[in-house]
């Protein structure tokens, strides 16, 4: 795989974009996915800790922080995505929300500047 590959996965709701991102993230040694909603980040966190060791998975939202010392995978709200991590995979879900002025500049900053060292995946509606 080429370094710093950027992939956009676009399609209607319920077509498996988030599932693809989760499976892709877990195929790397480290990764992070940003979600537009706290509840969605929590839901995906709950799914991921059923698949892999809980000590390797972090949840970071504006309201909740579960960050194990040896976390390799981070599930966050987009605005809570840490920028000081060097991770192989970075995904951002529902990228069309950058069109919403109320999301603020942090959402746009993460979309434009946060990248995985091997793959960045942007998911959104068509």
C-alpha positions, 0 to 999 in steps of 0.5 A: 500500500502506498504511503499517505493514501487518501480514499473517499467512500461515498454513498447513501445511508446504510450502505456499509461505509462505517462498517468498512471503515471499522474493518479497515482500521482494525486491519492496521496496527493503529487507527482512529475514526472520527464521528459527527455524534457522540452516540455514534462514537460510543456505539462503534466503541462498544462494537470494537471492544467486542472484537478486540482487547478493550485495553487497545481501544480508546473512546474520546468525546466531549463528554466521555474519555476512556483512554487506556495506556496502550490504546492503539485504536481511537474512536472519537467525535471529530472535534475530539480527535487528537492531533498529536497521534501518529496512526496508520489509519485515520477515518472521518465519517459523515464528511458532508457535515463540514457544510454545516456552519454550526460544526465549526472550524475544528471539524473542517480542520480535522477533515483538511489536515488530519491524516493516517500515515498509510491510509486516510478514509473519508466517508460521506453521502453522495 
